[in-house]
């Protein structure tokens, strides 16, 4: 059962305390209030999932508590406690948005069943919201590359995706670390839950703790409403901490405790909340040097570094460039609202293959987008290339798959055939074994060979 933060509201101390103790033993965090006004104050200042509230209270009745919470758009599920004579009032409460009602005397089993239902509804709502975001954005798992380093990384991803292990991804800026993180998430059993991304270097340090862990109302000046926090938003899913090297030392300590204890405590709160979050972190900085200089905690590093993926720069895996060119052509044509297919002059391809790409995939994507915008009659030529690419001295870095360049599709096809032939040789001419080593079907292997 998912742990919930529950407020029990009843003016009868015995009922309130017994129910609170039972729910606490069932793994929930529980607070108590003995009247409607106190309940409203607590609901507005802390992050509750469920309020179990008696309909008859000495000041405000349960109906009024719900009405005021709904007026403030507070997202809290209400379970109402009622005597038989007040069933009509309980139904009125459900019309106002209460989830259900419980008859006195309240039985723990009935409460737990309804809490399970509330958790299921919340999960489905979060999944629907998440799936809508996924449809609206480019979040699919695309081919990472055909080069040996990228095929090894794909093998690592296949293994780590089956677990909840923390992952540390390092590499130069623009090498695709966030894409690797998304691929791990979407290939894991958490794929139907949220993946929440936070750039640790883009949020002011004084706000980062609140962003990560949340806060209650009044926790600090300007905290005029409850903030859930990114860990809570990612509950059941994945939290991607990009640029983890920018995290201040004070927050490194708190992050370490969250990873170890699987609990977060919002700023100003008295109780911690259980969270089930898979952590993936990434940085373009040298973490080992940062540990040596005291900028990064060694214990946190080892917690994050259960599996370490190092992304090579694009210049060291040039055989992947044609694949990325084709991919970015397709995605940028769609993103820019263009139509039809575009041709690329062979000399442009030669420059794209030979250039060093200090900005890696991000730079290549930007160059492709620029060329598409400038191209006339859907034909990309040398005049559409940025000057820093055309001026680059690439005589000693000319990269070819064969004697001629040919189309992008042809170059990718030639490379695939080369990889397949090497796999067949390594498997002693056992084509079924070669197909398994390449993680493709035997029929796919034969088809690609016949395309030659």
SULGI-V382229 format. One line per field, one symbol per residue. phi: phi as a letter, one per 30 degrees, with the letter a starting at -180 (. if undefined). psi: psi as a letter, one per 20 degrees, with the letter a starting at -180 (. if undefined). A space follows every 50 residues. Layout:
phi: ???
psi: ???
This chain:
phi: .ddbcbccbadcedddddddddddddjccbbbbcadddddddddcbccdb bcbddcbdccdeddddeddddchddbdccccbdedcddddddddddkdda bbddddceedddddddddddddddddddddddddddbdbdccedlcdeed dddddddeddddccddbccblddidjddddddddddccdcedcdcccbdd ccceedcdddddciacdidaejdcadbdjddddceibbcccdhddddded dddddeddddchbbbeeidcbdbdbcbccbbbaccddddddddidbdddd edddcdbcccdddddcbdddeeddddddedddedddidbicccbeedded dddcddhdchdddddddddddddddchhbcbedcdddddddddcedcecb dbdbdidedddddddeddddddddddciiddddddddchbddddeddddd dd
psi: pppqopppopiohggggggggghghjjqpprqqjrgghggghhiirnqgq oopqhoqhfprhghggghghhjlpmppppqpqrhijhhhhhhhhhijqgr qpqqpppgggghghhggghgghghghgggghghhhirnjrorphrirggh hhhhggghghhirjqqpppqrrpjikghgggggggijrjjhjrqopppoi iipphiigghggirrrpjhrpimirqpgqhghhjpicpoonqlhiipqhh hhghgghgggikqqoqpiqhqqppqnppppqqqjrnhghhghijipphhh ghhhkgpppopqqhijmhiighghggghgghhgghikrqaqpqpphhggg hhhhqhmhjbhgggghgggghhhhqqkkopahiiqqhhghipojhijppq hbhrgarggggggggggggghhhgghjkjohghgghhilrqhhgggghhh i.
